[in-house]
Amino acid sequence: MCLAIPAEVVELQENDMIRVRVGESDTYLSASAMLLPELPNVGDYLIVHAGFALHTLSHEEARLTLDSLREMAAALHAEEQTIRNQHERL
């Protein structure tokens, strides 16, 4: 299964290549924009898979997606902590 995380365009490169920042992390990737109907601009958000930008997101879609991913991560962390605490009591 693949999880699509919004990636922000940080640099336009030669030959329809772009550099993106994945989510809010310090992870950067180069991807091809050749599958998009038009080239993105710096600051646009995209869905990137297997080295290709597949879809452009609005800033609102990207924000909502990143907020949802943060909430899921926090819930998972809380559940893991609860399980650890239960195991420590045994």
Buried (B, 14 or more C-beta within 10 A) or exposed (E): EEEBBBBBBEEBEEEBBBBBBBBEEEEEEEBBBEEBEEEBEEEBBBBBEEEBBBBBBEEEBBEEBBEEBEEEEEEEEEEEEEEEEEEEEE
